[in-house]
Amino acid sequence: MPDNLAAGATTGSSDARAEAGVASSFAPPPFPTSHGVTRVHLMTRDPQSLYAYWELTPEFREMTARHFGCDWDELPLVLRLYMIDNVDDGPRVIQEVNTSRLTDNWFFYNLLPGKSYVLDVGTRNVYNVFVGLLRSNLVTTPRNWPGRTLAGQQLGDWKPESISSPFHFRS
């Protein structure tokens, strides 16, 4: 198929296209807003920020509402970001955000470079205690400084090499 046809171009007269049932313009399918999978995913954006997105299926929302004995719309949606410093110490709450049930993504700013984070999507019970519903993957923000192995090291002795042509290959 020629490239111009792949991009949505058509050939021939519009009458011939209409008779053949070919659409006169190409519109790509809409991007899906949901995938039918309950999940939360955390990604690094830069050394000091993270991006999270989640999807809560209708079945998951119904099950959660049934568990708490109320309507889903009555439950607050809470995001809780943890920093994992040391396995022995356990996770430490860094940020907690009350979000709208209409949102499905969030940016977290002012984080520390080179640290590991995990996110819980949850709610609060009648006693105002946080209850985690979903946990994200563990991510580590990149360092914001050069690695130890390269800092202060000198490059080895460079040996000049003359190349006789741009197509010089060693055999």
Secondary structure, 3 states (H helix, E strand, C coil): CCHHHHCCCCCCCHHHHHHHCCCCCCCCCCCCCCCCCCEEEEEEEECCEEEEEEECCHHHHHHHHHHHCCCHHHCCEEEEEEEECCCCCCEEEEEEEEECCCCCEEEECCCCCCCEEEEEEEEECCCCCEEEEEECCCEECCCCCCCCCCCCCCCCCCCCCCCCCCCCCCC
